[in-house]
Amino acid sequence: MLRRDVEALDPCKPHWVVAVEAPTRDWTAAPGCRAHARFLIDGESKAPSLSQFELFDTRAHCLEWIIANGRVINIHMPGAKVHPVALADWLLGLC
């Protein structure tokens, strides 16, 4: 899903995404970022992104995806904190 398409989502239904936090400044997965910068994970490239992300209907499906792709995520994003978050909370900066 692209970030510009968020307005088309049903606001009455929860939507889950995989969030990642940069462990250090100028992190190898996102050169030039600040420490603790927040990103979502692009489902295709398994890389941090601000504009493209994988969307899930439930927290459980989000966790399943994280577990299934954990090896690739660790390779692409060393040292990062990866966790499921509600999209609305992420967009508001609450998590």
N, C-alpha and C positions, 0 to 999 in steps of 0.2 A: 504494500500500500504506500502511496505517496502522501506526504504530510499535507499537501494542498487539498487532498480529498477527504480530510478529517471531517469537514462540515457536513458531508453526506451520510455520516454514520448515525445510527439511531441513538439519541442521547439518553433514552430510557434503559438502554441495555449496557452492561459493563463490557469494556474492551480491554484486553490485556496485551502488553508488549514486553519485549526483553530489553531491559536497560543495562547499561554498562557505565562504570565510573572510571575515568582515567586515573591510574595509580600515581602518576608523576607528571610534572610539567614536561612538555615536549615529548610526550609518550610516543613510542615507535608506531603504534597503530593509528595515531592521529597527530602527526608532527605539527608543532606550533601551538598545541592546546595548553591550557593551564592545568595545574594539578586539580583533581577532583571534578573535571569537566564532565558533564552528563551527555550521554549519547544513547541512541537506540541502536539495535543491531539489524542490519539489512539481511533479510532471509536468504537472498541469493548469494551474496558475496561473503556472508558471515563476518562482516567488518562493521566498525562503528559508523553511524550515519545520523545526520540531522534531518534528512528529507525523505528517506525511504526506510521502511521497517516491515517486519512480519507482524500480523495482527491475529489474535487468538480470542475465542469466545469465552474461555474459562482460564482460571489461574492454573488448573491442572494440565490443560493442553499446553500452556506456555512452559510449565516445568518439564513436561515430557519432551518438548522441543529442545530445551536447554540441555537436558540429559543426553538426548540422541545426538546432539551436535557439540557436546562438550569438548571433545578432542580438537576439533577444528577451531572452535572458539578460543581455546587455550593457545593454539598455535598462532592465530591471527591477532590475539589481544592478550599478550603475556602480562600477568600480574593484575588483571582487571577484576573488579567485583561485578559479577553478572547476576541479575535477579529479575524476577517477574514483577511488573508494576501495572497498576491501572493506568491506562492511557490518559484519562482526564487528570489524574494526580500528577503524572509526569509533565503534561503540558502546562499545568499550573505551577510547576516547580516545587510541589509538595513532597517529592521523593527523588 
